[in-house]
Amino acid sequence: MWMAHFVRRHAGQRPDALALADERLSLTWRELDERTDSLAAALIDRGVGPGERLVVSSPNRVEVLELYIAAGKAGAIVCPVNHSFPAPEVEHVVSNSAPRGVIAEQGVLDRLGDAFGDTWRIALDGPGYQELLATPRRTLPLPQMDDLFAILHTSATTGRAKGVAVTHRSVSACYTALAAEARFTADDVMLNPCPLFHGSMVIGLALLAAGGTLVLQREFAPQRFLAEAEQRRATRAFVVPSMVRFALRTKAFDTTDLSSLVDVMFGGAPMPEELLRESLERFPCPFRGIYGITEGGGPIATVLFGGTEDHGADAAARELRLRSAGRMLPGCHIEIQDKEGGALPPGEIGEVCVRGDGLMRGYWRNPAATESALRDGWLRTGDLGYSDADGYLYLVDRINDVLIRGGQNVYPAEIERVLGAQRGVADAAVVGAPSEEWGEVPVAFVVAEGEEVSAAGLLKACASELASYKRPVRIEFVAEIPRSAAGKILRRKLRERFADGMPGAAPVPPGERGE
Amino acid sequence: MSDQLTQGHALLLEFVDLPELLDGIGRDDDLTTAGLNSGDLIRLALAIEERTGSPLDDDELTALHTIAGIDEVLTARAATVSEAR
């Protein structure tokens, strides 16, 4: 019921205040409530009622978020799909979620067409969407807080995305946490250039639940981000660290008025310390780090840098805390555990585990994966870390092989699956290489067994089957992939090739090439 | 072959992760549709600002989605610099 609840609450309390905006369209709370009522009725009329799935695929725009809210009002489950996914990735998500309807931008429908399956499709920038909006409003039964709200597909260790099933309660828990800690208010204006198809969309929903105004940017361009922050007098922004780095490099940065900003929130990946220091020096506001995980319902810990938050009187401790992922958010209980699930004391490294109302219900129709991730009520995040005596969390490594490129998770197995299927490829392994711009980028190591295989050909194969952020930036041919006795790829050995910092820093000698 | 590239095409080649994606691309083809990612275009835009010394405006950013558009932006900026001299 969360979506219906907060929209109706604000439509009643501040009907003419701005709720949602993009470069083309602005909606007051009253308009948002009315439109989402009509859309909810229209979805039910088209078979997308309680428990049924609706795929939404589009770059950021007002209609995307109003569809999420409408699906929530209808009791349906929204399945956001990255609009830049190539057909094979979309086919997998559609196959996994079995939607009753698809609403996407016309350009996405034109490009992907049959990948969406044989269900009905409506262009949200076409007349069909206007027909949905013209549906008379009617009273609908309120969904329960424990009903599913969304299935968010995330990259996975298995090489195929898994659907993270989250409830209305999970989304409301994110609001409770951020409203308390980041102090969202109805006067806030948040600028959000981050895509709405993954877990971070709950941050925008939390801002809306507080009655603030959410301004969506279709795609991130640092120049437009700065211009809109100034023009809208944004009080908040949610970004990934790469976006901050790009914004600082624009010619307009030093002449843009950002004085309205209360803070800049960043997530998706740790912010390098030198970038954080520069950001605190050049932006006129503090930065709030958000550590989260889709399976945890979004943010689970936070820390404010450069603000009034007390990080202790000791200068050395304050310095160290620039590397912290934060302290647990209200309602997100974090514990460092050993492999058996036992709690570890401060200072000891173990797996970061979390429990609370925000946790996913489980992976959609994947009980084995759910059982592995959720144990005794705890979500095992796959991150290794420790906490200090004051509750600050520090991440040191990952148990799984995920790499994070510009805030988006990429599992090597997905890329290895594509490479391994190409003719002439005997073996392949992918690791993250350090990147100043993106944090990490995927680099592939390939053992070739034929004359016809080439780096260009493999990169093109990846381009046709993988979203752009998952494509390797480089292919290195090697004589063999280092593996353990059990056959597991020894990624650490491959990562050692990047000891100097950049991909290709330790190129493969010609004699070792497998061509 | 390389001396047949326009200035915009050559600049683009410097900044894309996978230059192979530009093989056979037409001057008016949308670069994102061709498979370039948003990071490619951001790096390109920042490089143009750096080389020409002033911020890009909204129309110029929009134009950077095709090779023809990149050429137009570069030509217009070169002309502005010439006039200023």
Contacts between the chains, C-beta under 8 A, distances in Angstrom:
chain1	res1	chain2	res2	distance
A	84	B	37	7.8
A	111	B	33	7.5
A	219	B	38	5.7
A	220	B	38	6.3
A	220	B	42	7.3
A	221	B	41	7.7
A	221	B	42	6.5
A	221	B	45	6.8
A	221	B	61	5.5
A	222	B	42	6.5
A	222	B	45	7.8
A	222	B	46	7.3
A	223	B	45	6.8
A	223	B	49	8.0
A	223	B	55	6.3
A	223	B	56	5.6
A	223	B	57	8.0
A	223	B	58	7.9
A	223	B	61	6.0
A	224	B	58	6.8
A	224	B	61	6.6
A	227	B	58	7.3
A	242	B	39	7.6
A	246	B	42	5.4
A	246	B	46	6.7
A	249	B	46	5.2
A	250	B	46	6.7
A	250	B	49	6.5
A	250	B	55	6.5
A	251	B	49	4.5
A	251	B	50	7.7
A	251	B	53	7.3
A	251	B	54	5.9
A	251	B	55	4.1
A	251	B	56	7.9
A	252	B	55	4.0
A	406	B	39	6.7
A	437	B	39	6.9
A	437	B	43	7.5
A	438	B	39	6.9
A	441	B	17	7.8
A	456	B	20	4.5
A	459	B	18	5.2
A	459	B	20	5.3
A	460	B	20	5.9
A	460	B	21	7.6
A	463	B	18	6.5
A	463	B	20	7.9
A	463	B	21	6.1
A	463	B	35	4.9
A	468	B	35	6.6
A	468	B	36	7.4
A	468	B	37	3.5
A	468	B	38	7.8
A	469	B	37	6.3
A	471	B	17	7.1
A	471	B	18	6.5
A	471	B	37	7.9
A	473	B	17	4.8
A	473	B	18	7.4
